Amino acid sequence: MSGRFSLKRIGLAVAAPVLAIVFAMLVTSVVLLAAGNNPLQAYSTMLAQLGKPRIQVNILNSATTYYLSAIAVAIGFRMNLFNIGVDGQYRLAAMLAAAVGGAIAIPAPFHALVVILVAMLVGAFWAGIAGLLKTTRGVSEVISTIMLNFIATGIVAYLLTPGRLAETTQGSNNIGTKPIPESGQVPGLAIIPGAGRNEVYGLIVLAILIGIGYWFLLSRTRFGFDLRATGSSEPAAVASGVDVKRMVVYAMLLSGAVAGLVGMPQLLGSSYTYSLDFPTGLGFTGIAIALLGRNSPIGIAFGALLWSFLDNSSNSLEFEGVPKQTVLIMQGVIVLSIVIAYELVRRYRIRQVARDVGRQLAATAPEKEAVA
Amino acid sequence: MIPISTDTSAAVPPAVELRDITKTFPGVVANKDINLLVRRGTVHAVVGENGAGKSTLMKTLYGMHRPDSGTIALDGQQVSLASPSDAIDRGVGMVHQHFQLADNLTVLENVVLGSEPRRGVRLDFAEARRRIMDISDRYGLDVRPDVLVEELGVGERQRVEILKVLYRGARTLILDEPTAVLVPQEVDELFGALRELKSEGLAIIFISHKLDEVLAVADEITVIRRGTTVATVLPTEVTSRKLAELMVGSELPTPETRESTVTDVAELVVSGVTLVDRSGRELLADVSFTIHRGEVLGIAGVEGNGQAELVETLMGMRRATSGTVVLGSDDVTSWSTRRRRESGMAYIAEDRIRHGLLLESPLWENRMLGHQTQAPNSRGPLLDIKGARKDTQRIVDEYDVRTPSIDVLASALSGGNQQKLIVGREMSSEPTLLIASHPTRGVDVGAQAAIWDLLREARAKGLAVLLISADLDELIGLSDSLKVMLRGRLVADADPATVTPEQLGSAMTGAEGAA
């Protein structure tokens, strides 16, 4: 019996990422050797970082943001939509939500909820534009979301000036939105012992909930079935009665809403203001991690943690005289090799299943087809 | 059944000699102990039912895959073919069932594509044109080199395909179901060309399952059944009935339906449906018909005359420009595909791979496809996975879908079993109208007979059925009434009790009036 969760299947699922990481380490090793560094020493330095509580907190915190970003991308991917605009969606959303959060004063849980809601709405709106353009005018979402990223950058730069939504921060020449008062802040979680004042973002819980919601929506609801069907074969989905245009808009709205959340852990958990140094580029990291995690909620969690570990341990390389950019090479090679590895495993699996079916049917055939 | 060694031309080695070819293949009918001997200057037909293994065999000969065992000899030399270009180098050419031509290039450009004659870095079209005209004249192919392929009819396109293969120096031609897309008149022209070719010393392997054609054109006939060659016969010593028996073994399934179950309750009324595409071309023009409960209405027509568009319009995948569609007592003209399906339309799509299945999803998810809003697949907005799995198992058992489990991917099943799953799925939602587009295309004999039975049962239960098929015997055998479609119009009615395939064929080309 080849059940739904056979050992072999799990083995195959794990094989691709493991192969890709091993391959990426090999390539990185060659690069390190060529530059005259000792790869083993570099790796052990990075791994040693894992033991430090402060680094552990940082890894979890970055991973939270990466996770949200990757889920936003994955929602599109499951429908063959390439939402490159997560980056612009979360920046615009975070900036406007921060401005709203700084402007209002309402009791504790609701204040943060309003900020989060505003962020989701703005993200959904910005992604929805691309969805509508695709369904009404046939504009590829790849093109439109890239353009919308630039427009978002422009809008953020325009609004984030003193006199509009920004004010100068005391004692520096940084500018940002009015800080969100304490009623709107989400307290951190002191779950890592020995990390001192470093706490894990409270919104890590939100990221986990989003992951569960994503899983439930896709595998347990009709909407999710329609979405996956459209992604795996559009003609078949149309014939089955899926209104593909409507699905495109819904998927973009959903993807954008989750994208709107990307900036929230940082905004509500540590910076409390959207300022010039708010992180950018998280949307692109999300694309890489969605690929890495193969759009699966669990896979993306591992991908986000791995990515975050590489990012947060790269500084330690400098002490060894290794440029920390080495990590970028490693991340790049992981993404490239994982895409190839997954494709190989996928093909292998299809052939394997076909062969199994052939063999099992051949075993029972003689009684049924003895006529010839 | 003749002995292989009729040594009349011992000096000339056979063009093709296959010995004990075996090819095992996951999930589909494979080849076992195939023996085939094709002489120069003859047309050698290879016949067998859909799924008997003809295509597998031809792919072996054309280098598209390697056999597990057995030998291939071309013109007396044993060879090993690793790729189609190997086969082409050794003078074997293949004309595929589905043409592989670029519509927006001229005949000349299509022919030279991939083996362009060069003079220095420039293409030498003058030389190419000379050679093309030379080949065309020599074999009477009557090809016009400077016309765009999109302007050509089906028969002419096929001659271009043949010329393309000859241009590359083929001395042995494989024609895969060449008449499937042709009307009878074009078939005659093709046969004329084949006679020219063989008189020039070419060897032609003619794959078909249409026995009358085979008897008319072949010099020798090899029959394949269940993946193995069962006999080689001369056309003079067999009848088409005898051939058919060789093809299917002892019992001969017929698509015939006996007593009529037609009621006078109209289930589907289509009136004046017209479909105009963006460029203003009429894909469907004023199509009107009625199907009653318990009636099978067959639509005959050469492929590409609007049948696919008609089906898509009925299913709501395209919007009619004008006209109405009434299902039961509801005017469904403006309804979505989903709403139509929910209110009793079932659909067996022409191309099951593209429209009927999610190949990389397990069978139980495919059970839901098209019925994801209905019990037992969902309750409200949530999927009922348990219910869907249970019902998938029921379909697998009742409809004899050969699979080890409902968790395998749909791509792992053979065409016939995929189709049985689809038929089972579509019949499970208690439909009132079934639209069946080429329901037995590319399935094996067993599955074909089973699917015919299912259609008959459905009709007996009072279902209205719209049947579209390229298989005229199937159409005549199963239908209660027949209509002929030509260039988007219903041009003729025919009574399946009296009409012959030939008469239908004429009506399909618009040659003479109604059949």
Interface residues (C-beta under 8 A of the other chain):
Chain A: M1 S2 G3 R4 S219 R220 T221 R222 F223 G224 F225 D226 R228 A229 S232 S233 P235 A236 V238 A239 S240 G241 V242 D243 I350 R351 V353 A354 R355 D356 V357 G358 R359 Q360 L361 E369 V371 A372
Chain B: T24 F25 P26 G27 V28 R225 R226 T228 G249 S250 M315 M317 S336 T337 R338 R339 R340 R341 E342 Y347 A349 R354 H355 G356 L357 L358 L359 E360 S361 E365 M368 L369 G370 H371 Q372 T373 S378 P381 L382 L383 I385 R402 T403 P404 S405 D407 V408 L409 S411 A412 L413
